[in-house]
Amino acid sequence: MQELIKFINQYSNLSESSVVALEQRVVFESYEKNEIVLRQGDRANKVWFIKKGLLRKFYYNNGKEITTWIHAENEMFTSMHSYFQQKPSQETIQAIEDSELISLSYEKSVELNQYPEFNSFSQELLTKQFSAIDEFSKRFSLMSASEKYNALIEIAPEIIKRAKLGYIASILGISQETLSRIRSKK
């Protein structure tokens, strides 16, 4: 729980009463390697914090899995469109390592809105996330395969160290063969 509190305090300092409120509303979850956390078509009713492990977001395109991102320790994640719109998820989230998560349901997160620190945290986190996604997507579309790989090393080194090559190649939008050639030059 301390990891989550430390994470939140990067954005907004929690009072003792808000920490107690948070502790009363979160749930600790464990997933084994390859276990599905959220299935495409289900509604994302939770936001998760990764205490330990690695999780992959992907969707199917013509029967092929397309990995969009991999999340590691001390990150929060959900299927954003599904969570915020309360609609079916367009992606699947899978544990690719044994993982320990802390979850907060949509309903419980609404309850936390009575604490100004959580509103501030949510706003700051969303601002940072959307800005990073916007910047990365603009830069990413103009990069060569090698530049994409170097950018991923810079912003998400844990993905490079721990994820399968096929997942990394999918995030980068390149073939595994191209990724292998790039890595062999390093």
Number of C-alpha atoms within 10 A of each C-alpha: 15 8 15 18 15 14 17 20 15 12 17 20 17 20 13 9 10 17 13 11 15 21 13 10 15 17 13 13 14 16 18 15 15 15 16 16 19 20 17 19 13 15 18 27 20 21 19 22 23 22 22 17 21 23 28 23 25 23 18 13 8 7 7 9 15 19 22 16 17 24 21 22 17 16 15 19 18 21 24 16 15 20 18 13 11 15 16 17 23 19 26 21 25 22 23 21 19 15 22 20 22 20 21 20 17 15 11 16 18 12 14 16 13 11 14 14 19 23 16 16 19 17 14 15 17 12 11 13 12 11 12 13 11 12 11 15 11 11 13 17 11 10 13 12 18 17 15 20 21 16 17 19 14 11 11 15 13 16 21 16 10 15 16 11 17 16 22 23 20 18 19 24 16 17 14 16 12 13 20 12 11 15 12 8 7 5
